[in-house]
Amino acid sequence: MTLGLLACNDDGEPADPGDGDAGPVEPVQVDELDWTECENRDEGFVLSHPAGWDTTGTAHSADATCGAFHPPGHPGGPVVELQVLDEPVRTLISQAEDDGGLVGTSILDRRGAAQIEPDDTDGVRWVIDLRNARTLELTGRTGPTVDAATLDAVVDRMTERLRWIDPRSSGEGLEPVGAPVDDVVEGRPDEPDARTKLLTDLRAAAQDGFDRVVVELDGDQEPHYRVAPLADVPMLDEAGIPVEGDEYLEITISPAALFDHDGERSYEGPARVPVAGGAVVEETVLVPSVVDDELRVVVGLRRAAGFAVAVIPDPVRLVVDVIRDPVVGEEPVAGEEPVVGEEP
């Protein structure tokens, strides 16, 4: 499988394919290409692409990076282009099904996705769930320097390696969202939203000095939540597997659910999220609730520990930081503001 690279003129500009003086197209083996990563923090994704390819253009600005990809000298626009659509991925999939253009659905790093027949020339089109009724569209097009087989190979590797990051996180210097407590923390919004919120992501990761659990929901309204230590061993998960740990925290959110009114699951990721390298948190588990319209998550701890809770907007995330060492009730050091808008 090869990728043809267009020859350049003496001044370094791409040669016109119709120019009689243009040099021959030199095939390059796709498997021999070096790969690197491009990071779009505005939208929160990291995409692999062949090293040396131009990456100008994004969903919002043609001048930024990580939105369009093409080999040096490639004429006629990008080989692969990304843009953000203000429509939920489920709507686009339904439209493709109605038109007979749906190739297949998939999960890309815990996000719902689908491959759809492109509308125009030979190529490939993916739609990927960005959450909050937005979709990342990835379109690949053949051209003078890229044949269909090569395009498929490049796009396959791009989608296979696609991964998500928090759009506001630098990944360094995170601080807990507040002072640790060891009692019930409950939040009630000033203007309650009667709409049932849907779980869109569940994640947990070890940070410097604490372990962070994040429950992400759709919409932009703060939920009613409760976080409390459990006196008893929690009920099993849906598969009948006990939650690992010697102590437990229980997180409940209402009105909230895992399935929408059509019975479609809103969160496609794992129900059990272990924490690699966590000093206190062993795992975070979705657990069935006996209360209607309530989402229940249990955090298994290796030992009792203080925790801090905060709600971060856009998208709405309930953040629970399990603190490893500080004394419960100890206030943050004066003059040091915790970074609450960042997460794993």
GIPE-V770284 format. One record per helix or strand. SS is the DSSP state (H for helix, E for strand). FROM is the first residue (numbers start at 1). LEN is the number of residues. If there is no record, write none. Layout:
[[SS	FROM	LEN] [SS	FROM	LEN]]
This chain:
[[E	2	4] [E	8	1] [E	14	1] [E	26	4] [H	30	3] [E	35	6] [E	45	6] [E	54	3] [E	65	6] [E	80	6] [H	89	11] [E	102	7] [E	111	6] [E	123	9] [E	134	8] [E	143	1] [E	146	1] [H	148	14] [E	163	2] [E	181	1] [E	185	3] [E	197	10] [E	210	8] [E	224	6] [E	247	8] [E	256	2] [E	259	1] [E	265	1] [E	272	3] [E	281	6] [E	294	8] [E	307	6] [E	317	7]]
